[in-house]
Amino acid sequence: MRAGPRNLITDVAGLRVGNAADGRLKSGVTILTGDAPFAASVHVMGGAPGTRDTDLLAPDKLVPAVDALVLSGGSAFGLAACDGVMAGLAAAGRGFAVGAARVPIVPGAIVFDLLNGGDKAWDDNPYPALGRAALEAAEQDFAIGTHGAGTGALTGWLKGGLGSASAILDSGHTVGALVVVNALGSPTVGETRHFWAAPWELDDEFGGIGLPDRFPAATEPTPGKRLAEATTIAIVATDAALDKAGLQRLATAAHDGMARALVPSHTPFDGDLIFAVSTGARPLDPATDPYGLGHAAASCMARAIARGVHAARPADRDLQPCWSSLSS
């Protein structure tokens, strides 16, 4: 397994990512879209999710593919980012055909970033416009860290961010991850620079410092945030030809990567969820390939989480330090 040329989810050919943010707001939106609609599913592990249209992604539901997925800040207000993305897709003639009408299918999920030091005293909800701007900015290359939906993200003690990573398997399949790290748990071992995700790091992509020589004794964690203030939301993608049932299993496996990189994960106070998508470009051997794809999805997720925190940069009115500001 090796990282793709960009080490981004867009190493899965045909996918694009767009970011839009408001520095005063300390919040933003990230969207994933493609050259064509793609199959998608979702798996929720956290106890406090915020979502839109995720029921459509169940294997037994009618809609076979989606036009975009939205990851947004803003708590429930941020779900309106999907409206802006829908408007942009409709203007481009995209959407599920119902007679003469076309309805863009745009599921989404949100993180809570309303108490992160940004100015949230808006008159009109800013998220529809941010969603439209993110769609219009969608490209194969995009920034991680303090960008898009990761602009105002926080973790248990460090500033969070937007992360991404990719892997090319020996089978030739590509897997990628995209994540907004806004967790209750910590991405590092205690208050150190050592990432929990270090065993899965490729090519020193988040500092190359490995794990510490010693680990702290087991302790009972104390929540650094209150109920519903935390969530890590993510997407895993592949070019392997998986249907919605196979993608639901891929999303489930990818949650292992979240638990490897954030301690604790999947708490009652987090809304942790992972979407999984497939472009269907490459056939797969159902007897062997799902095994490798699940492992790659979990590994990419862990790496993407660490990369998002590693790439975060300071901004005005920050409430937490960045990893880059920690002493060695």
VENKA-V204555 format. One record per pair of residues at least 4 apart in sequence whose C-alpha atoms are under 6 Angstrom apart, sorted by the first residue. I is the first residue (numbers start at 1). J is the second residue. Records with the same first field share a line. If there is no record, write none. Layout:
I = J, J
This chain:
1 = 168, 169
2 = 167, 168
3 = 7, 166, 167
4 = 11, 166, 167, 168
7 = 165, 166
8 = 164, 165, 166
9 = 165, 166, 176, 177
10 = 15, 16, 140
12 = 174, 239
14 = 34, 35
15 = 33, 34
16 = 32, 33, 34, 138, 139, 140
17 = 31, 32, 138, 139
18 = 30, 31, 134, 135, 137, 138
19 = 29, 30, 134, 148
20 = 28, 29, 130, 133, 134, 148
21 = 27, 28, 148
22 = 26, 27
24 = 118, 119
25 = 118, 119, 120
26 = 118, 151, 152
27 = 73, 151, 152
28 = 73, 148, 149
29 = 71, 72, 131, 148, 149
30 = 71, 148, 149
31 = 69, 70
32 = 68, 69
33 = 68
37 = 65, 66, 67
38 = 65, 66, 278, 279
39 = 65, 277, 278
40 = 244, 276, 277
41 = 57, 244, 247, 248, 275, 276
42 = 248, 274, 275, 276
43 = 251, 252, 273, 274
44 = 273
45 = 266, 272, 273
46 = 266, 267, 270, 271, 272
47 = 268, 269, 270, 271
48 = 228, 269, 270, 271
49 = 271
50 = 109, 110
51 = 108, 109
52 = 107, 108
53 = 107
54 = 107
56 = 61
59 = 244, 245
66 = 105
67 = 105
68 = 106
69 = 106, 107, 108
70 = 108
71 = 108, 109, 110
72 = 78, 110, 149
73 = 78, 110, 111, 113, 149
74 = 78, 112, 113
75 = 110, 111, 112
78 = 127
80 = 127, 128
81 = 127, 128, 131
83 = 128
84 = 128, 129, 131, 132
85 = 131, 132
86 = 90, 104
88 = 132
89 = 94
90 = 94
94 = 104
95 = 102, 103, 104
96 = 102, 103, 104
97 = 101, 102
98 = 102
111 = 231
112 = 229, 230
117 = 317
127 = 131
144 = 162, 163
145 = 161, 162, 308, 311, 312
146 = 150, 151, 161, 312, 313
147 = 151
150 = 161, 162, 180
153 = 160, 161, 182
154 = 159, 160, 182
155 = 159, 160, 182, 183, 184
156 = 184, 185, 186, 224
158 = 320, 321, 322
159 = 320, 321, 322
160 = 181, 182, 309
161 = 180, 181, 308, 309, 312
162 = 179, 180, 308
163 = 178, 179, 304, 305, 307, 308
164 = 177, 178, 304
165 = 176, 177, 300, 304
166 = 175, 176, 300
167 = 174, 175
168 = 173, 174
169 = 173
174 = 238, 239
175 = 237, 238
176 = 236, 237
177 = 235, 236, 300, 301
178 = 234, 235
179 = 233, 234
180 = 232, 233
181 = 232
182 = 230, 231, 232
183 = 230, 231, 232
184 = 230
185 = 262, 263, 264
186 = 262, 263
187 = 195, 261, 262
188 = 194, 195, 196
189 = 194, 196
194 = 211
196 = 261
197 = 261, 302
198 = 210
204 = 208
206 = 307, 310
225 = 229
227 = 269
228 = 269
230 = 270
231 = 270, 271, 272
232 = 272
233 = 272, 273, 274
234 = 274
235 = 274, 275, 276
236 = 276
237 = 276, 277, 278
238 = 278
239 = 278, 279, 280, 281, 282
240 = 280, 282, 283
241 = 280, 282, 283
242 = 246, 247
247 = 276
250 = 294
251 = 274, 276
253 = 294
254 = 297, 298
256 = 298
257 = 298, 299, 301, 302
258 = 262, 302
259 = 265
261 = 302
266 = 270, 272
285 = 289
296 = 300
300 = 304
306 = 310
307 = 311
310 = 323
